[in-house]
Each structure stands twice: as structure tokens, then as C-alpha cells.
Amino acid sequence: MQTKPIDGGFRTESQTRLRMAREKQILGMSTTAWIEEDNEGHMLRAGQSQTGGGMSVRMYWEKFEQGVRERRTQGATVTERVLPAIDKSALAPVAALRASQAAKAQGKTEFSLLILDPAQGLKPELVTWNKIDATSVMVENKPVPCISWKSTGALIAMGTEEYVSANGEILRSQVPTGLGVMQSVMCDEATAMAAIDAAKPPVEVMVASFVKADRPLVGVSTKRSITLLVKAKNQPIMPPPQEGFQRVKHNPDGSFLVTVNLDLPADPSPAIVGSDGAFMESSPMIDWNDPAVLALKKSAFVKWSGDPSAIDPLTRCKLLRAAVANHITNQNLGSAFASASETARSQSGDCTEHAVLLAALLRADGIPSRVVAGLVWAEFFAGETNVFAWHLWTQALIDGRWVDLDSTLVASGETFHVGHVSLAVTPLSEAASDPAWASLLSSMGNISIEVIDGAN
């Protein structure tokens, strides 16, 4: 992260590069975010760019009297819209750092600030800091006295440990996950870039995060209901959502009894779609107004014998799901996080691309949609047997209720089966930096599953 003064304020810029392995393929993504703030800490303008996995998206935001102007550039497509004004109490990076330093200098052991981080979009996050203890960390092979703090928020529910020097600099920070600890260390840019280039091949994220159940499931494609006991191995996990075909009971010990019942009507959704356009908007990932996506949507109803406009919503969803299942003919793990339009053209991808493309077709057809992240049962996958593997699928809102649809299943078969465990849902408005993904960090590598009803 770099900060420099500008006329009337400051500009802060950061870059994040991510490398991971997925079934012997090395995938990379890069995100650059910047923000310019005035001397009071209010955003003037900001931007974000994301590349990787066939996706290239640039965002630009600029404050004006009525709110914030947003411009999105994805390939040759440019879209613009006006967003609501940002909460005036939200602090941009320099102001947030100063406020944090002031609170610590005053001897406070707990305090909260509303933070605006362009890497996470324009939704401010309330972050709370708690003092832990005096300690020291190694900087250039020398111990440097510091104070350790723990910060928590909606995006970092497990908490981040920060080691802060006497002058307020964060020397090191680390976030625990089920797959290990993600650590950041203060250094110059040259050292950081050299470390990335010299890094050993990244961890095989997909296989490392598989969940072995205590007993195999059988007949998931024909069963109408299963019940599972979902537990955290270490730190607590975020509660699974009770939406679609999934019902969740919170147990006193922190575990969750999860039932997937295809015959139990979904509860009415608390989402107010009429006042929240996120489930219908064309976003960097779900760019439903692209010509390739619209053409695929139209083709889904070509073979329908009657009037396409008379087809009921649930049947339309099933036809669109089948269209995606038939369209993606090159199923591979090398796309990383391609947009709907890119997938419509390439006809390739994994569950991510299936879920995103179906969400786009649904919105193009006037049906609100969102993406679900969770686990799916697999008898054999990536060299492993009888595991729950990480998976994405789609939900459509029909008559006020979310309906689960998995377009990785064969086009002529069932639209969904009971071997799915939902852990997070998102309209996917913010592409790869969508805040919903942060809630999954506490779950990856940190879940155990017992089969209560549904085993052989």
C-alpha cells in the first residue's frame, strides 16, 4: 500500500496478487484499488481494477452532490449509473489510520471505526479493535517492540491480528483460516514483488478444502431429503443460510443441523427485491445485457412448441438451466472467475462459470437471481472419493421464494439434488472482491460433517 499527498488531500493505492492451484492448474488474479480523499477523510474519487481468469474489469467512482457516479469498463462494454451517497462518517484510509492511531495513543483498549476500503467496493464496514498485549516482531532481522491488536468486522468475523509499532505502523497482520494463516508483512514494493516471484507453487486449495463425511451418502440424485450435522473444527463458522431447499437449526454447542428437503416449500425470502436492484442488475460478473448472453437466453426457448411468453416462471428457469448445461461444453478449472459474457462466448468453465451464466440468463429473462457458495457431494472428484467439495450454483426468486438450480447437472436430468450444503449467498455485485467470499474463510478447511439421515 502506498500513500502520497495530492492537492487538498491524499491518494492511497494498493495491489493484491493471488495465486492458487486447482487440480494441478496454477491460477492467478490481480486487484488494484485506489482512493483519493480530502483532508477530512471523505472520498473524492476511487477506482478498482481486476484481472485474471479471462476477466478484466475497471471501476471508477466519483463523488458529487447527489451521490456517487460509477463507471464500469469490461472489455469494450462501458456502463454508468448513480449510487447513493456514502455515509459521511465513513473514513477513507488516511483518516482511518489517523483515527486509529489517535485512539491507541489515548490508551483506549477497544474502539470502532466505519472504514471505506475501495478494494471491497463502496460499502463501508464497521471495524472494532481490541488490544491484546505488548510484544515484538522481527523487521529486517531485528526485534521491534509493538502492541498486538485484534480487529473484527462483517468481512473479518474471525478477526485479524495486527502488530502495531510505537509510531502507529502495522508491521504485520494475520488472518486465521481453516487452510492456514494468511499473513501480511510490511516491506518495500521490490521485496514484496520478489517474494511473489520466488514463491513455491501455491497450495492446492480445492483438494485441501474437501470435507470428508463420517459416512458416504447414497442415491443423492433420487433422495428427497437428507439431514447433516455441520460442525466447526476450530474457530466458529458463519451460520449456513436458511434459504431455498435448506433448513438450518442452530444447536447450543455451535453446530448446525442442516436439512435439505426438496418437497418442503422454501420460506418466503427476507430479501426485498423491489427495493434492492442487486438481484436484477447487470454487474461485472453477471453482465446479462451483453449480446452473447441475450442470444443464449433467446435460444433457450426456441424449441418450445407454444408461445414462449406464456411459459410459467419455474419452467422458464428449468429451460434456462438446461441451456447453460448444454452450452458449456468445455468443462475445466482454468477459467478462475470468468464473467457471464466471457463464458457465453468461450463455452468453457467450471461450476463458477455455470452459476454465473445461469444467474445472468435469469436476470435477462426478468427473474431475480443470485449465486450460492457451498459444498456438494461427490463420489469421486479430483482423485478423492466420497467427499463434499466446494461448489457454486444459482438461485432464482419465484413468487417471493428462492429456488435452487444447479446447471452443472445434466441438461435432461433433475435441476437440483439433496447433496448440496449452502454456506453463503450473494448477488455478486462486486466481482472477485464480493464481500460474501470473506465469510467463507472461516469455513474452508474448518468444517466436519456427520450424516444424520441419508447414508446407506
C-alpha positions as CSV (number, residue, x, y, z in Angstrom):
1,M,0.0,0.0,0.0
2,Q,1.3,3.4,-0.9
3,T,0.0,6.9,0.1
4,K,1.0,10.2,-1.2
5,P,-0.3,13.8,-0.8
6,I,-2.4,15.4,-3.5
7,D,-4.0,18.8,-3.8
8,G,-6.4,19.1,-0.9
9,G,-5.9,15.5,0.4
10,F,-4.3,12.2,-0.1
11,R,-4.2,9.3,-2.6
12,T,-3.8,5.7,-1.4
13,E,-3.2,2.7,-3.7
14,S,-2.9,-1.0,-3.1
15,Q,-2.3,-4.1,-5.2
16,T,-3.2,-7.7,-4.3
17,R,-1.9,-10.7,-6.3
18,L,-3.4,-14.1,-5.6
19,R,-2.0,-17.4,-6.9
20,M,-3.7,-20.7,-6.2
21,A,-3.6,-24.3,-7.5
22,R,-6.7,-26.1,-8.7
23,E,-6.3,-29.7,-9.8
24,K,-2.7,-29.1,-11.0
25,Q,-3.5,-25.8,-12.7
26,I,-2.0,-22.5,-11.4
27,L,-4.5,-19.7,-11.5
28,G,-3.7,-16.0,-10.8
29,M,-5.8,-12.9,-10.1
30,S,-4.7,-9.4,-9.5
31,T,-6.7,-6.5,-7.9
32,T,-5.5,-2.9,-7.8
33,A,-7.5,-0.4,-5.8
34,W,-7.0,3.4,-5.2
35,I,-8.8,6.2,-3.5
36,E,-8.4,9.9,-3.2
37,E,-9.7,11.6,-0.1
38,D,-10.0,15.2,1.2
39,N,-8.3,16.4,4.3
40,E,-11.4,15.4,6.4
41,G,-11.2,11.8,5.2
42,H,-14.1,11.9,2.8
43,M,-13.8,10.1,-0.6
44,L,-13.4,12.3,-3.6
45,R,-12.9,9.6,-6.2
46,A,-11.8,6.0,-6.3
47,G,-11.1,3.1,-8.6
48,Q,-10.6,-0.6,-8.8
49,S,-9.3,-3.0,-11.5
50,Q,-9.4,-6.8,-11.5
51,T,-7.7,-9.1,-13.9
52,G,-7.3,-12.9,-14.1
53,G,-9.2,-16.0,-15.3
54,G,-10.2,-14.3,-18.5
55,M,-11.8,-11.4,-16.7
56,S,-10.7,-7.7,-16.9
57,V,-12.9,-5.1,-15.1
58,R,-12.2,-1.5,-14.3
59,M,-14.4,0.5,-11.9
60,Y,-14.3,4.3,-11.4
61,W,-16.3,6.2,-8.7
62,E,-16.6,9.9,-8.3
63,K,-18.5,11.8,-5.6
64,F,-20.9,14.5,-6.4
65,E,-23.7,16.3,-4.6
66,Q,-26.5,13.7,-5.2
67,G,-24.3,10.6,-4.6
68,V,-21.6,8.8,-6.4
69,R,-21.2,8.3,-10.2
70,E,-20.0,4.8,-11.1
71,R,-18.4,3.8,-14.5
72,R,-17.7,0.1,-15.2
73,T,-15.5,-0.9,-18.1
74,Q,-15.4,-4.6,-19.1
75,G,-13.8,-5.2,-22.4
76,A,-15.5,-2.9,-24.9
77,T,-18.6,-2.5,-22.7
78,V,-19.0,0.6,-20.6
79,T,-21.9,1.1,-18.2
80,E,-22.7,4.0,-15.9
81,R,-25.0,4.5,-13.0
82,V,-25.6,6.7,-10.0
83,L,-25.1,5.2,-6.5
84,P,-26.4,6.6,-3.2
85,A,-24.2,8.9,-1.2
86,I,-21.7,7.3,1.1
87,D,-22.2,7.6,4.9
88,K,-20.5,10.8,5.9
89,S,-19.0,9.1,9.0
90,A,-17.1,6.6,6.8
91,L,-13.3,7.2,6.9
92,A,-11.0,6.8,3.9
93,P,-7.6,5.1,4.5
94,V,-5.5,8.1,5.7
95,A,-8.3,9.4,8.0
96,A,-9.0,5.9,9.3
97,L,-5.3,5.4,10.1
98,R,-5.1,8.7,11.9
99,A,-8.2,7.9,13.9
100,S,-6.9,4.5,14.8
101,Q,-3.6,5.9,15.9
102,A,-5.3,8.6,18.0
103,A,-7.5,6.0,19.8
104,K,-4.5,3.9,20.6
105,A,-2.4,6.9,21.7
106,Q,-5.2,7.9,24.1
107,G,-4.8,4.5,25.8
108,K,-8.1,3.0,24.5
109,T,-8.2,-0.8,24.6
110,E,-11.4,-1.1,22.5
111,F,-12.8,1.2,19.8
112,S,-14.7,1.1,16.5
113,L,-14.5,3.0,13.2
114,L,-16.5,3.0,10.0
115,I,-14.0,2.2,7.2
116,L,-14.2,2.7,3.5
117,D,-11.9,0.4,1.5
118,P,-12.1,0.6,-2.3
119,A,-10.8,-2.9,-2.6
120,Q,-14.1,-4.1,-1.1
121,G,-16.3,-1.7,-3.1
122,L,-18.1,1.3,-1.7
123,K,-19.9,-0.3,1.2
124,P,-18.3,1.0,4.4
125,E,-17.5,-1.6,7.1
126,L,-17.7,-1.1,10.9
127,V,-14.4,-2.5,12.3
128,T,-13.8,-3.0,16.0
129,W,-10.3,-3.1,17.5
130,N,-9.4,-4.8,20.8
131,K,-6.0,-4.6,22.5
132,I,-4.2,-7.9,23.2
133,D,-0.7,-7.4,24.6
134,A,2.7,-5.9,24.3
135,T,5.1,-8.0,22.1
136,S,7.7,-7.6,19.4
137,V,8.1,-8.7,15.7
138,M,11.1,-9.2,13.6
139,V,11.7,-6.5,11.0
140,E,14.9,-6.9,8.8
141,N,16.1,-9.5,11.3
142,K,15.7,-7.1,14.3
143,P,13.1,-7.3,17.0
144,V,10.8,-4.2,17.0
145,P,8.6,-3.5,20.1
146,C,4.9,-3.3,19.2
147,I,1.3,-3.8,20.5
148,S,-0.9,-6.6,19.2
149,W,-4.5,-5.8,18.4
150,K,-7.4,-7.9,17.1
151,S,-9.8,-6.3,14.6
152,T,-13.1,-7.7,13.7
153,G,-15.9,-6.8,11.3
154,A,-18.5,-8.2,8.9
155,L,-15.8,-9.1,6.4
156,I,-13.4,-10.4,9.0
157,A,-15.6,-12.2,11.5
158,M,-12.7,-14.4,12.7
159,G,-10.6,-11.4,13.3
160,T,-7.3,-10.1,12.1
161,E,-4.3,-9.8,14.4
162,E,-2.3,-6.6,13.9
163,Y,1.1,-5.8,15.3
164,V,1.4,-2.1,15.6
165,S,4.7,-0.1,16.2
166,A,5.0,2.8,18.6
167,N,4.5,5.3,15.7
168,G,1.3,3.5,14.6
169,E,2.6,1.5,11.6
170,I,1.2,-2.0,11.1
171,L,4.3,-4.2,11.0
172,R,2.5,-7.5,10.5
173,S,-1.1,-8.8,10.3
174,Q,-2.5,-12.2,10.0
175,V,-5.9,-13.8,9.5
176,P,-6.6,-17.4,10.6
177,T,-8.4,-19.7,8.1
178,G,-9.2,-23.4,8.1
179,L,-6.4,-23.8,5.5
180,G,-3.8,-21.9,7.5
181,V,-2.8,-18.4,8.4
182,M,-2.8,-15.6,5.8
183,Q,0.0,-13.2,6.8
184,S,1.0,-9.7,5.6
185,V,4.3,-8.2,6.4
186,M,5.4,-4.6,6.0
187,C,8.1,-4.2,3.4
188,D,9.0,-2.2,0.3
189,E,7.5,-2.9,-3.1
190,A,10.6,-4.5,-4.6
191,T,10.8,-7.0,-1.7
192,A,7.1,-7.9,-2.0
193,M,7.3,-8.5,-5.8
194,A,10.4,-10.5,-5.4
195,A,8.7,-12.7,-2.8
196,I,5.8,-13.4,-5.1
197,D,8.1,-14.4,-8.0
198,A,10.2,-16.7,-5.8
199,A,7.2,-18.3,-4.0
200,K,6.8,-22.0,-4.2
201,P,3.8,-23.4,-6.0
202,P,0.7,-22.4,-4.1
203,V,-1.4,-24.8,-2.0
204,E,-3.9,-27.0,-3.8
205,V,-6.9,-25.1,-2.4
206,M,-9.6,-27.3,-3.9
207,V,-8.3,-30.6,-2.5
208,A,-7.2,-29.2,0.8
209,S,-10.7,-27.9,1.5
210,F,-12.6,-31.1,0.7
211,V,-14.8,-32.3,3.6
212,K,-14.9,-36.0,4.4
213,A,-18.3,-37.0,5.9
214,D,-18.3,-39.7,8.6
215,R,-20.4,-42.0,6.3
216,P,-20.9,-42.0,2.5
217,L,-24.2,-40.6,1.0
218,V,-26.0,-42.8,-1.4
219,G,-28.5,-42.1,-4.0
220,V,-28.3,-38.3,-3.7
221,S,-29.9,-37.9,-7.2
222,T,-33.0,-39.8,-6.1
223,K,-33.4,-38.9,-2.4
224,R,-35.9,-36.2,-1.5
225,S,-34.3,-35.3,1.8
226,I,-31.1,-35.6,3.9
227,T,-30.1,-34.3,7.3
228,L,-26.5,-33.4,8.2
229,L,-24.7,-32.2,11.3
230,V,-22.3,-29.4,10.3
231,K,-19.6,-28.5,12.9
232,A,-16.6,-26.2,13.1
233,K,-13.3,-28.0,13.8
234,N,-11.7,-24.9,15.4
235,Q,-12.9,-21.3,15.3
236,P,-16.6,-20.7,14.8
237,I,-18.1,-20.7,11.3
238,M,-20.7,-18.4,9.9
239,P,-24.2,-19.8,10.2
240,P,-25.4,-21.5,7.0
241,P,-28.3,-19.5,5.4
242,Q,-31.9,-20.9,5.6
243,E,-33.0,-20.3,2.1
244,G,-34.1,-22.4,-0.9
245,F,-34.5,-26.1,0.0
246,Q,-32.2,-25.8,3.0
247,R,-33.4,-25.6,6.6
248,V,-31.0,-24.9,9.5
249,K,-31.3,-25.5,13.2
250,H,-28.7,-23.8,15.5
251,N,-27.5,-26.1,18.3
252,P,-26.3,-24.8,21.7
253,D,-22.8,-26.2,21.1
254,G,-22.4,-24.0,18.0
255,S,-23.1,-26.8,15.4
256,F,-25.8,-26.7,12.8
257,L,-28.4,-29.3,11.9
258,V,-28.9,-28.8,8.2
259,T,-31.8,-30.5,6.3
260,V,-32.2,-30.3,2.5
261,N,-35.7,-31.2,1.6
262,L,-36.9,-31.0,-2.0
263,D,-40.5,-31.4,-1.0
264,L,-40.6,-28.7,1.6
265,P,-41.6,-25.3,0.1
266,A,-39.0,-22.6,0.6
267,D,-39.7,-20.0,3.2
268,P,-40.6,-16.6,1.8
269,S,-37.3,-14.7,1.3
270,P,-36.5,-11.7,3.6
271,A,-34.8,-10.1,0.5
272,I,-36.8,-7.1,-0.7
273,V,-36.0,-7.3,-4.3
274,G,-38.3,-4.5,-5.3
275,S,-36.1,-2.0,-3.4
276,D,-32.8,-3.8,-3.9
277,G,-31.8,-3.9,-7.5
278,A,-28.8,-6.1,-6.8
279,F,-30.6,-9.2,-7.9
280,M,-31.5,-7.8,-11.3
281,E,-28.6,-5.5,-12.1
282,S,-26.0,-6.1,-14.8
283,S,-22.7,-6.3,-12.8
284,P,-19.1,-7.0,-13.8
285,M,-19.6,-10.8,-13.4
286,I,-23.3,-11.1,-14.1
287,D,-23.3,-8.9,-17.2
288,W,-26.7,-10.1,-18.6
289,N,-27.2,-7.3,-21.1
290,D,-24.2,-8.5,-23.2
291,P,-25.3,-9.6,-26.7
292,A,-23.9,-13.1,-26.3
293,V,-25.8,-13.6,-23.1
294,L,-29.1,-12.3,-24.6
295,A,-28.6,-14.5,-27.7
296,L,-28.2,-17.6,-25.5
297,K,-31.3,-16.7,-23.4
298,K,-33.3,-16.4,-26.6
299,S,-32.1,-19.8,-27.8
300,A,-33.3,-21.5,-24.6
301,F,-36.9,-21.2,-25.8
302,V,-36.5,-21.9,-29.5
303,K,-37.7,-25.5,-29.3
304,W,-40.7,-24.6,-27.1
305,S,-43.8,-25.6,-29.0
306,G,-46.1,-22.9,-27.7
307,D,-45.9,-19.2,-27.1
308,P,-42.6,-18.6,-25.2
309,S,-44.2,-15.6,-23.4
310,A,-46.8,-18.0,-21.9
311,I,-44.3,-20.2,-20.2
312,D,-44.6,-20.2,-16.4
313,P,-41.6,-18.8,-14.4
314,L,-40.4,-22.2,-12.9
315,T,-40.4,-23.8,-16.3
316,R,-38.5,-20.9,-17.8
317,C,-35.9,-21.4,-15.0
318,K,-35.6,-25.0,-15.9
319,L,-35.2,-24.3,-19.6
320,L,-32.5,-21.7,-18.9
321,R,-30.7,-24.1,-16.6
322,A,-30.7,-26.7,-19.4
323,A,-29.4,-24.2,-21.9
324,V,-26.4,-23.4,-19.7
325,A,-25.7,-27.2,-19.1
326,N,-25.7,-27.7,-22.9
327,H,-23.8,-24.6,-23.7
328,I,-20.7,-25.1,-21.6
329,T,-19.1,-28.0,-23.4
330,N,-15.5,-27.5,-22.2
331,Q,-15.7,-28.1,-18.5
332,N,-12.4,-27.2,-16.9
333,L,-10.9,-25.5,-13.9
334,G,-8.7,-22.9,-15.7
335,S,-11.1,-20.0,-16.0
336,A,-10.7,-18.9,-12.4
337,F,-13.6,-16.4,-12.4
338,A,-14.9,-15.6,-15.8
339,S,-17.9,-13.3,-16.4
340,A,-21.2,-14.5,-17.9
341,S,-20.5,-12.9,-21.3
342,E,-17.0,-14.4,-21.4
343,T,-18.4,-17.8,-20.6
344,A,-21.2,-17.4,-23.2
345,R,-18.5,-16.9,-25.8
346,S,-15.9,-19.4,-24.7
347,Q,-18.4,-22.2,-23.7
348,S,-15.9,-23.2,-21.1
349,G,-15.5,-23.2,-17.3
350,D,-16.3,-25.0,-14.0
351,C,-19.1,-24.6,-11.5
352,T,-18.4,-20.9,-11.1
353,E,-19.0,-20.1,-14.7
354,H,-22.1,-22.3,-14.8
355,A,-23.6,-20.5,-11.8
356,V,-22.7,-17.0,-13.1
357,L,-24.0,-17.6,-16.6
358,L,-27.3,-19.0,-15.3
359,A,-27.7,-16.1,-13.0
360,A,-27.2,-13.8,-16.0
361,L,-29.8,-15.6,-18.2
362,L,-32.3,-15.5,-15.4
363,R,-31.9,-11.7,-15.0
364,A,-32.0,-11.2,-18.7
365,D,-35.4,-13.0,-18.6
366,G,-36.6,-10.7,-15.8
367,I,-36.2,-13.2,-13.0
368,P,-34.2,-12.1,-9.9
369,S,-31.2,-14.3,-9.3
370,R,-28.1,-14.8,-7.1
371,V,-25.2,-17.1,-6.7
372,V,-24.8,-19.7,-3.8
373,A,-21.5,-20.9,-2.5
374,G,-21.2,-24.1,-0.5
375,L,-20.5,-27.8,-0.7
376,V,-21.7,-30.6,-3.0
377,W,-21.4,-34.3,-2.5
378,A,-19.1,-36.2,-4.9
379,E,-18.5,-39.9,-5.0
380,F,-15.3,-39.3,-6.9
381,F,-13.6,-35.9,-7.7
382,A,-10.0,-34.8,-8.2
383,G,-8.6,-38.1,-7.1
384,E,-10.7,-38.2,-3.9
385,T,-13.7,-40.3,-3.1
386,N,-16.9,-39.7,-1.0
387,V,-16.3,-36.0,-0.2
388,F,-18.1,-32.7,0.0
389,A,-16.3,-30.4,-2.5
390,W,-16.6,-26.6,-2.7
391,H,-19.2,-25.6,-5.3
392,L,-21.3,-22.8,-6.7
393,W,-24.8,-22.9,-8.0
394,T,-27.7,-20.5,-8.7
395,Q,-31.0,-19.4,-7.0
396,A,-33.9,-17.8,-8.8
397,L,-36.6,-15.8,-7.0
398,I,-40.1,-17.1,-7.9
399,D,-43.2,-15.9,-6.2
400,G,-41.1,-14.5,-3.4
401,R,-39.2,-17.7,-2.7
402,W,-35.7,-18.7,-3.7
403,V,-35.4,-21.9,-5.8
404,D,-32.1,-23.8,-6.1
405,L,-30.8,-24.6,-9.6
406,D,-27.5,-26.4,-10.5
407,S,-26.6,-26.0,-14.1
408,T,-23.6,-28.4,-13.8
409,L,-26.1,-31.3,-13.6
410,V,-27.0,-32.9,-17.0
411,A,-29.5,-30.8,-19.0
412,S,-32.1,-33.6,-19.3
413,G,-31.9,-34.5,-15.6
414,E,-33.0,-33.0,-12.3
415,T,-32.4,-29.3,-11.7
416,F,-31.0,-29.9,-8.2
417,H,-30.3,-32.7,-5.7
418,V,-30.1,-33.0,-1.9
419,G,-26.3,-33.4,-1.8
420,H,-25.8,-29.6,-1.6
421,V,-25.0,-27.5,1.6
422,S,-25.4,-23.8,1.2
423,L,-22.9,-21.6,3.2
424,A,-23.2,-18.2,1.6
425,V,-25.4,-16.3,-0.9
426,T,-24.6,-13.2,-3.0
427,P,-25.9,-11.1,-5.8
428,L,-22.3,-11.0,-6.9
429,S,-22.3,-7.2,-7.4
430,E,-18.6,-6.7,-6.6
431,A,-16.9,-9.4,-8.8
432,A,-14.0,-11.2,-7.2
433,S,-13.9,-8.8,-4.2
434,D,-17.5,-9.5,-3.3
435,P,-17.8,-9.3,0.5
436,A,-19.7,-12.6,0.6
437,W,-16.5,-14.6,-0.2
438,A,-14.9,-13.2,3.0
439,S,-17.5,-15.0,5.1
440,L,-16.3,-18.3,3.7
441,L,-12.8,-18.0,5.0
442,S,-13.8,-19.3,8.4
443,S,-15.3,-22.4,6.8
444,M,-12.7,-23.6,4.3
445,G,-10.8,-26.4,5.9
446,N,-12.7,-25.9,9.1
447,I,-15.8,-28.0,8.7
448,S,-16.7,-31.5,9.7
449,I,-20.0,-33.2,8.5
450,E,-21.9,-36.1,10.1
451,V,-24.6,-37.8,8.2
452,I,-27.7,-38.0,10.3
453,D,-30.2,-39.1,7.7
454,G,-29.2,-40.0,4.1
455,A,-26.4,-42.6,4.5
456,N,-26.6,-46.2,3.3
